[in-house]
Amino acid sequence: MKHWLSCSGDGKAVYPFIEASLVQRKPHMLLTHTNQTETEVEANIRESNAAFLKRYDLRLLFFHKLTGDYIGSSGLHRID
């Protein structure tokens, strides 16, 4: 598995995962009550990158080591 900080352009990899997992995630996550467009996902990725530069949040994206497919994400939020 490879991991790195989110950066511009990663929305294209993340969006299909969000769409494919919407039904399973909906009961567990408040943010899934609205469908996001690919443009909105990309904007969110860019905002998370800016939050990292401000040392406010740290979002990591996980990709399959061999295929490069997006697997998931994790992060630390509101870092003091």
Secondary structure by P-SEA (a helix, b strand, c coil): cccccccccaaaaaaaaaaaaccccccccccccccccaaaaaaaaaaaaaaaaaccbbbbbbcccccccccccccccccc
